[in-house]
Amino acid sequence: MPSIFTRIIQGEIPCYKIAENDRFFAFLDINPNAIGHTLCVPKKEVDKLLDLDEETYTGLMAFARKVGLALEAAVPCKRVGMTVIGLEVPHVHVHLIPLQTMANATFQHKVSLTPGEFEEVAARIRASL
């Protein structure tokens, strides 16, 4: 059964898309730690980060860097944090989180956005790519 991220990539589930190329996909996290919290995933469904082949691993990191730079330009923050945990969805994903404090990185404090606010943030990040 495909992961929720594969279903998002295939267009079966809507998302706030940030970027896409032939191998990777980035979209806003719908349960964000901070405004602009973005997920970068390989289109190929692989459960664990270290199970990626080297080319996909380095490609994902390069893609996440590009998205992270756009995120940093679009969302005021002290820095963009990056984490890979991967326990909640069995599909490799890199979290890019705009950080003001360490609390933004704990996954214990969430922010709520309206659909319009998600769209506006996504558009700002896309415009910075």
FENFEN-V728624 format. One record per residue. RES is the residue in one letter. SS is DSSP state (2 for helix, 1 for strand, 0 for the rest). OMEGA is omega in whole degrees, 0 to 359 (none if undefined). D_FIRST is the distance of its C-alpha to the first C-alpha in Angstrom with 2 decimals. Layout:
res:RES ss:SS omega:OMEGA d_first:D_FIRST
res:RES ss:SS omega:OMEGA d_first:D_FIRST
//
This chain:
res:M ss:0 omega:182 d_first:0.00
res:P ss:0 omega:177 d_first:3.82
res:S ss:0 omega:177 d_first:6.55
res:I ss:2 omega:180 d_first:9.33
res:F ss:2 omega:176 d_first:11.43
res:T ss:2 omega:179 d_first:9.61
res:R ss:2 omega:175 d_first:9.80
res:I ss:2 omega:180 d_first:13.39
res:I ss:2 omega:182 d_first:14.24
res:Q ss:0 omega:178 d_first:13.31
res:G ss:0 omega:179 d_first:15.51
res:E ss:0 omega:179 d_first:13.31
res:I ss:0 omega:181 d_first:14.49
res:P ss:0 omega:177 d_first:18.13
res:C ss:0 omega:173 d_first:19.49
res:Y ss:0 omega:186 d_first:22.88
res:K ss:1 omega:177 d_first:22.57
res:I ss:1 omega:184 d_first:25.11
res:A ss:1 omega:179 d_first:24.70
res:E ss:1 omega:167 d_first:22.71
res:N ss:0 omega:185 d_first:23.50
res:D ss:0 omega:184 d_first:21.93
res:R ss:0 omega:188 d_first:20.16
res:F ss:1 omega:185 d_first:19.88
res:F ss:1 omega:178 d_first:19.39
res:A ss:1 omega:181 d_first:21.24
res:F ss:1 omega:179 d_first:21.15
res:L ss:1 omega:173 d_first:22.86
res:D ss:0 omega:182 d_first:21.42
res:I ss:0 omega:174 d_first:21.58
res:N ss:0 omega:194 d_first:22.86
res:P ss:0 omega:171 d_first:25.34
res:N ss:0 omega:182 d_first:27.82
res:A ss:0 omega:176 d_first:30.23
res:I ss:0 omega:180 d_first:30.71
res:G ss:0 omega:179 d_first:28.98
res:H ss:0 omega:188 d_first:26.32
res:T ss:1 omega:175 d_first:24.00
res:L ss:1 omega:175 d_first:20.75
res:C ss:1 omega:184 d_first:20.56
res:V ss:1 omega:169 d_first:17.37
res:P ss:1 omega:178 d_first:16.90
res:K ss:0 omega:176 d_first:14.99
res:K ss:0 omega:183 d_first:13.63
res:E ss:0 omega:175 d_first:10.78
res:V ss:0 omega:186 d_first:12.63
res:D ss:0 omega:189 d_first:12.64
res:K ss:0 omega:181 d_first:16.45
res:L ss:2 omega:184 d_first:19.31
res:L ss:2 omega:172 d_first:21.40
res:D ss:2 omega:175 d_first:18.81
res:L ss:0 omega:171 d_first:19.30
res:D ss:0 omega:187 d_first:21.88
res:E ss:2 omega:181 d_first:25.21
res:E ss:2 omega:179 d_first:25.25
res:T ss:2 omega:178 d_first:21.97
res:Y ss:2 omega:182 d_first:23.15
res:T ss:2 omega:176 d_first:26.54
res:G ss:2 omega:178 d_first:25.25
res:L ss:2 omega:180 d_first:23.05
res:M ss:2 omega:178 d_first:26.15
res:A ss:2 omega:177 d_first:28.36
res:F ss:2 omega:180 d_first:26.11
res:A ss:2 omega:178 d_first:25.99
res:R ss:2 omega:180 d_first:29.78
res:K ss:2 omega:179 d_first:30.36
res:V ss:2 omega:179 d_first:28.34
res:G ss:2 omega:177 d_first:30.07
res:L ss:2 omega:177 d_first:33.46
res:A ss:2 omega:178 d_first:32.81
res:L ss:2 omega:179 d_first:31.64
res:E ss:2 omega:179 d_first:34.82
res:A ss:2 omega:187 d_first:36.94
res:A ss:2 omega:186 d_first:35.47
res:V ss:0 omega:179 d_first:35.20
res:P ss:0 omega:180 d_first:38.26
res:C ss:0 omega:177 d_first:37.48
res:K ss:0 omega:176 d_first:39.14
res:R ss:1 omega:175 d_first:36.34
res:V ss:1 omega:177 d_first:32.65
res:G ss:1 omega:179 d_first:30.88
res:M ss:1 omega:176 d_first:27.87
res:T ss:1 omega:174 d_first:25.55
res:V ss:0 omega:179 d_first:22.37
res:I ss:0 omega:170 d_first:21.10
res:G ss:0 omega:179 d_first:17.32
res:L ss:0 omega:187 d_first:16.95
res:E ss:0 omega:177 d_first:15.51
res:V ss:0 omega:182 d_first:12.39
res:P ss:0 omega:180 d_first:10.89
res:H ss:0 omega:183 d_first:11.82
res:V ss:0 omega:176 d_first:15.54
res:H ss:0 omega:178 d_first:17.68
res:V ss:1 omega:175 d_first:21.44
res:H ss:1 omega:171 d_first:23.16
res:L ss:1 omega:188 d_first:26.40
res:I ss:1 omega:173 d_first:28.56
res:P ss:1 omega:185 d_first:32.05
res:L ss:1 omega:168 d_first:34.26
res:Q ss:0 omega:179 d_first:37.48
res:T ss:0 omega:177 d_first:37.50
res:M ss:2 omega:179 d_first:35.55
res:A ss:2 omega:179 d_first:34.23
res:N ss:2 omega:183 d_first:32.00
res:A ss:2 omega:188 d_first:30.19
res:T ss:0 omega:183 d_first:29.71
res:F ss:0 omega:177 d_first:26.68
res:Q ss:0 omega:179 d_first:28.97
res:H ss:0 omega:183 d_first:30.63
res:K ss:0 omega:175 d_first:28.72
res:V ss:0 omega:178 d_first:30.15
res:S ss:0 omega:177 d_first:29.56
res:L ss:0 omega:173 d_first:29.77
res:T ss:0 omega:175 d_first:30.10
res:P ss:2 omega:179 d_first:28.10
res:G ss:2 omega:178 d_first:31.33
res:E ss:2 omega:175 d_first:31.67
res:F ss:2 omega:181 d_first:28.15
res:E ss:2 omega:181 d_first:29.06
res:E ss:2 omega:179 d_first:32.44
res:V ss:2 omega:178 d_first:31.17
res:A ss:2 omega:179 d_first:28.55
res:A ss:2 omega:178 d_first:31.37
res:R ss:2 omega:180 d_first:33.71
res:I ss:2 omega:178 d_first:31.34
res:R ss:2 omega:180 d_first:30.57
res:A ss:2 omega:180 d_first:34.34
res:S ss:2 omega:179 d_first:34.90
res:L ss:0 omega:none d_first:32.74
//
